[in-house]
Amino acid sequence: MINFLISPEAEFETEDVKRLVQSQKVIYALSTGSSFDLNALIKTAKQNNFSQPKKNKKNFFQLKGAKRLFPWQKPRRRSPRELHQIASDSKSVDKIIIPVDVFWGKAPERQDHWVKLIFRDSWEAGSFLRNLLKVIFNGRQASVFFHKPLETEDIFSQKRSSAHLVLKTDRLLRARFRKNRQAKIGPDISNKRTLIHAILNSSSVKQEIKLSSNGSKKLENNEKKKAYKYALEICSDISYPVIYLYDKALNWFWNSRYDGLEILGIEKINDLAVENSLIYTPSHRSHIDYLALSYELYTNNLMLPQIVAGKNLNLPFLGRILRNGGAFFMRRSFGPNRLYSKVFFEHLRKLFQRGYSIEFFPEGGRTRTGRLLTPRPGIISMIIKSFQDMDERNVKFLPISINYEKVLEGKSHLKESRGQKKKKENLSSIFSTISDFRSYLGNAYLQFGEPIDLKSFLDKHAPNWQKDLIDLSEDTDKKSWLFEVTPLLGNKIMTNINKATVVTSSSLFASSISDISDKEIDKKRLSFRIEVLKKVIETAKYSELIKLPNITSDEIIQKVKKLKFYKYDKPKVLKISKNEKSLMEFYKNNILHLLILQAYVMYKSRKKIIKNDLINDFLEIFPQIKKDFFIEISLSNAEKKICNILENLKKINLLKIDSNSEISWSDNEKEKDAAGMFASLWLESFSAN
């Protein structure tokens, strides 16, 4: 009966492992003592012609969980008898110990019932009944994961007692299983209550309460209550049944309103997740950014991140849903509130210590212009300070570019571009976008940029960061390494987001109409402009991660019509109203950083200019361009870069450079028209923020 319920799928850490498990020298080391896990391994071995685990062969053993007779006793861990036999056998050096994990319900399918989610794998040791229900509901979603072999030659060649070798092997196996399980199902953090308890019992919070109470027991109790209230306000409360509902709703949303959410670069995250604490830093252009990343991580079997959200989103009903999805809430300003600062900082530290991944938007709020905003220093500085206290220094920032062919908030962006006061995030502003759910929204893209290793970054920019301890609750000295390195890290994150841009149809179309004031626009003219934009981006080689739409310029124009960015359409011309054109500004600004240097060159050469004069003018203004558009070009390479741009623009006939090094626009009317488009992008860039 059990074998009928179990339909396991084999997974391998490397291709070599797949070959090794066919060897008769293999000894399987299972991560639990569960008979169901053993049955899953046996069935997987039979199905794939691997070496089969059998008692008489003594070719497997199962690690045992810690046990205690009474609740107040310290739990004791016992090593398997088979492991003692291996450790005392002189031939064990030649054996191949393959650690094996079994996961039940690791990848929920679309037809899953919510009950299956409840009986997925977790860190809690389940009873026989719970494990049986896990098999019943998730047996056909079981995964048997074969790790790389343990280094038996290094371990068993040591001249140590068998007890020492058993202990070492046991610890190595548990460490490997713990890292893999953490990457698959998240860290071992039982619930919100235990996290709050850990925060309140931290030395820094207790010390702050003691200092502020001045020896008064009454004041001390009040401060404790206040600290508890702060922790309760901050902490998330992840609920997997709620996440299951998220998954169902978002799957419908991305595949019915959008043409799917395409994720690029996820494979490198799978590799990083095992060895690193990950900090996801996406761009922020829409309310649904909150959900896009978590959805993709969930569907790709990666740990759900803890998401930093503004306290203004902690509203009735919505706050509970966001909290259950992994959001924890942060006040926009801590002000002089030292206790809140300590509680929040300890919460962040505890998340790091327990191995959680974290997601936050470095811009703070949504961009209303389409361009990336200057990163906020607060959360970045706290993460750096938390990292300073960590023993294991493996933290990676993961910049993420999220791009849409159409955002839900287009109408509010248009109102704000006309001078309406920028509204704060609130419940009404979020639900006001629901009317756009009925429309076709095109494609959405989420691309992971180049990771930033925090230790390497700090070693380079602040060599004394490990020794020079800083208390964030105090007024940080503006000359301190933390004050100096925080904006550098923020700018690096934004630069790597820009380098991972996916160019959309709507952004190319919006750029092509930037300087056109006519209501009726010739389609051939637009088509040529779009092709020129694509060529310029392609030849510029801004980054290997930049992606262009794989459709023709005519198809781009048709897609923009389908997105309802313009309505009036005839075979040869289309008409853009003033409102429609204003709405497109947002999308033009999404890719302005890819075109700004070319736009500057075209603007400067609208009247004839000597090459050296243009270069000198460019070098003078370049530091400001670099800062405003998060461009990763050093000042020493700026001249070489502008010379390459001049050559590329000359090759595609937008520029002429005569024998006297005089630069001017092409004489050809079509190319001259495209040159005017670029010049206008430079002029309009001043009002993009």
Secondary structure as the mmCIF struct_conf table of DSSP 4:
data_model
#
loop_
_struct_conf.conf_type_id
_struct_conf.id
_struct_conf.beg_label_comp_id
_struct_conf.beg_label_asym_id
_struct_conf.beg_label_seq_id
_struct_conf.end_label_comp_id
_struct_conf.end_label_asym_id
_struct_conf.end_label_seq_id
HELX_RH_AL_P HELX_RH_AL_P1 ILE A 2 LEU A 5
STRN STRN1 GLU A 9 PHE A 12
BEND BEND1 GLU A 13 THR A 14
HELX_RH_AL_P HELX_RH_AL_P2 GLU A 15 LEU A 20
TURN_TY1_P TURN_TY1_P1 VAL A 21 GLN A 22
BEND BEND2 SER A 23 SER A 23
TURN_TY1_P TURN_TY1_P2 GLN A 24 LYS A 25
STRN STRN2 VAL A 26 LEU A 30
BEND BEND3 SER A 31 THR A 32
HELX_RH_AL_P HELX_RH_AL_P3 SER A 35 ASN A 48
TURN_TY1_P TURN_TY1_P3 ASN A 49 ASN A 49
HELX_LH_PP_P HELX_LH_PP_P1 PHE A 50 PRO A 53
TURN_TY1_P TURN_TY1_P4 LYS A 55 LYS A 58
STRN STRN3 PHE A 60 GLN A 62
STRN STRN4 LYS A 67 LYS A 67
BEND BEND4 LEU A 69 PHE A 70
TURN_TY1_P TURN_TY1_P5 PRO A 71 TRP A 72
BEND BEND5 GLN A 73 GLN A 73
HELX_LH_PP_P HELX_LH_PP_P2 LYS A 74 PRO A 75
STRN STRN5 ARG A 76 ARG A 76
HELX_RH_AL_P HELX_RH_AL_P4 ARG A 81 SER A 88
HELX_RH_3T_P HELX_RH_3T_P1 SER A 90 ASP A 94
STRN STRN6 ILE A 96 TRP A 104
BEND BEND6 GLY A 105 ALA A 107
TURN_TY1_P TURN_TY1_P6 ARG A 110 GLN A 111
HELX_RH_AL_P HELX_RH_AL_P5 TRP A 114 ILE A 118
TURN_TY1_P TURN_TY1_P7 PHE A 119 PHE A 119
BEND BEND7 ARG A 120 ARG A 120
BEND BEND8 TRP A 123 GLU A 124
HELX_LH_PP_P HELX_LH_PP_P3 ALA A 125 SER A 127
HELX_RH_AL_P HELX_RH_AL_P6 PHE A 128 ASN A 138
HELX_RH_3T_P HELX_RH_3T_P2 GLY A 139 GLN A 141
STRN STRN7 ALA A 142 PHE A 146
HELX_LH_PP_P HELX_LH_PP_P4 HIS A 147 LEU A 150
HELX_RH_AL_P HELX_RH_AL_P7 THR A 152 PHE A 156
TURN_TY1_P TURN_TY1_P8 SER A 157 SER A 157
BEND BEND9 GLN A 158 GLN A 158
BEND BEND10 ARG A 160 ARG A 160
HELX_RH_AL_P HELX_RH_AL_P8 SER A 162 ILE A 185
HELX_RH_AL_P HELX_RH_AL_P9 LYS A 192 LEU A 200
TURN_TY1_P TURN_TY1_P9 ASN A 201 ASN A 201
BEND BEND11 SER A 202 SER A 202
HELX_RH_AL_P HELX_RH_AL_P10 SER A 203 SER A 213
TURN_TY1_P TURN_TY1_P10 ASN A 214 GLY A 215
HELX_RH_AL_P HELX_RH_AL_P11 LYS A 217 ILE A 234
HELX_RH_AL_P HELX_RH_AL_P12 TYR A 240 SER A 256
TURN_TY1_P TURN_TY1_P11 ARG A 257 ARG A 257
BEND BEND12 TYR A 258 ASP A 259
STRN STRN8 LEU A 261 LEU A 264
BEND BEND13 GLY A 265 GLY A 265
HELX_RH_AL_P HELX_RH_AL_P13 ILE A 266 GLU A 275
BEND BEND14 ASN A 276 ASN A 276
STRN STRN9 SER A 277 PRO A 282
BEND BEND15 SER A 286 SER A 286
TURN_TY1_P TURN_TY1_P12 HIS A 287 ILE A 288
HELX_RH_AL_P HELX_RH_AL_P14 ASP A 289 THR A 299
TURN_TY1_P TURN_TY1_P13 ASN A 300 ASN A 301
HELX_LH_PP_P HELX_LH_PP_P5 MET A 303 PRO A 305
STRN STRN10 GLN A 306 GLY A 310
HELX_RH_3T_P HELX_RH_3T_P3 LYS A 311 LEU A 313
TURN_TY1_P TURN_TY1_P14 PRO A 316 PHE A 317
HELX_RH_AL_P HELX_RH_AL_P15 LEU A 318 ASN A 324
TURN_TY1_P TURN_TY1_P15 GLY A 325 GLY A 326
STRN STRN11 ALA A 327 MET A 330
BEND BEND16 ARG A 332 ARG A 332
TURN_TY1_P TURN_TY1_P16 GLY A 335 PRO A 336
HELX_RH_AL_P HELX_RH_AL_P16 ARG A 338 GLN A 353
TURN_TY1_P TURN_TY1_P17 ARG A 354 GLY A 355
STRN STRN12 ILE A 358 GLU A 359
TURN_TY1_P TURN_TY1_P18 PRO A 362 GLU A 363
BEND BEND17 GLY A 364 GLY A 365
BEND BEND18 ARG A 368 ARG A 371
HELX_LH_PP_P HELX_LH_PP_P6 LEU A 372 ARG A 376
BEND BEND19 PRO A 377 PRO A 377
HELX_RH_AL_P HELX_RH_AL_P17 GLY A 378 GLN A 388
TURN_TY1_P TURN_TY1_P19 ASP A 389 ASP A 389
BEND BEND20 ASP A 391 GLU A 392
STRN STRN13 VAL A 395 TYR A 404
BEND BEND21 GLU A 405 LYS A 406
TURN_TY1_P TURN_TY1_P20 LEU A 408 GLU A 409
HELX_RH_AL_P HELX_RH_AL_P18 GLY A 410 SER A 417
TURN_TY1_P TURN_TY1_P21 ARG A 418 GLY A 419
HELX_LH_PP_P HELX_LH_PP_P7 GLN A 420 GLU A 425
HELX_RH_AL_P HELX_RH_AL_P19 LEU A 427 PHE A 431
HELX_RH_3T_P HELX_RH_3T_P4 SER A 432 ARG A 438
BEND BEND22 SER A 439 SER A 439
STRN STRN14 ALA A 444 PHE A 448
STRN STRN15 ILE A 452 ASP A 453
HELX_RH_AL_P HELX_RH_AL_P20 LEU A 454 HIS A 461
TURN_TY1_P TURN_TY1_P22 PRO A 463 LYS A 467
BEND BEND23 ASP A 468 ASP A 468
TURN_TY1_P TURN_TY1_P23 LEU A 472 SER A 473
BEND BEND24 GLU A 474 GLU A 474
TURN_TY1_P TURN_TY1_P24 LYS A 478 LYS A 479
BEND BEND25 SER A 480 SER A 480
HELX_RH_AL_P HELX_RH_AL_P21 TRP A 481 ASN A 498
TURN_TY1_P TURN_TY1_P25 LYS A 499 ALA A 500
HELX_LH_PP_P HELX_LH_PP_P8 THR A 501 THR A 501
STRN STRN16 VAL A 502 VAL A 502
HELX_LH_PP_P HELX_LH_PP_P9 VAL A 503 THR A 504
HELX_RH_AL_P HELX_RH_AL_P22 SER A 505 SER A 512
TURN_TY1_P TURN_TY1_P26 ILE A 513 ASP A 515
BEND BEND26 LYS A 519 LYS A 519
STRN STRN17 GLU A 520 ASP A 522
HELX_RH_AL_P HELX_RH_AL_P23 LYS A 523 ALA A 540
TURN_TY1_P TURN_TY1_P27 LYS A 541 LYS A 541
TURN_TY1_P TURN_TY1_P28 GLU A 544 LEU A 545
STRN STRN18 LYS A 547 LYS A 547
BEND BEND27 ASN A 550 ILE A 551
HELX_RH_AL_P HELX_RH_AL_P24 SER A 553 LYS A 562
TURN_TY1_P TURN_TY1_P29 LEU A 563 LYS A 564
BEND BEND28 PHE A 565 PHE A 565
STRN STRN19 TYR A 568 ASP A 569
BEND BEND29 PRO A 571 LYS A 572
STRN STRN20 VAL A 573 LYS A 575
HELX_RH_AL_P HELX_RH_AL_P25 LYS A 578 ASN A 590
TURN_TY1_P TURN_TY1_P30 ILE A 591 ILE A 591
HELX_RH_AL_P HELX_RH_AL_P26 LEU A 592 LYS A 604
TURN_TY1_P TURN_TY1_P31 SER A 605 ARG A 606
BEND BEND30 LYS A 607 LYS A 607
STRN STRN21 ILE A 609 ILE A 610
HELX_RH_AL_P HELX_RH_AL_P27 LYS A 611 PHE A 629
TURN_TY1_P TURN_TY1_P32 PHE A 630 PHE A 630
HELX_RH_AL_P HELX_RH_AL_P28 LEU A 635 LYS A 651
TURN_TY1_P TURN_TY1_P33 ILE A 652 ASN A 653
BEND BEND31 LEU A 654 LEU A 654
STRN STRN22 LEU A 655 ILE A 657
TURN_TY1_P TURN_TY1_P34 SER A 659 ASN A 660
STRN STRN23 GLU A 662 TRP A 665
BEND BEND32 ASP A 667 ASN A 668
HELX_RH_AL_P HELX_RH_AL_P29 GLU A 669 SER A 685
TURN_TY1_P TURN_TY1_P35 PHE A 686 SER A 687
#
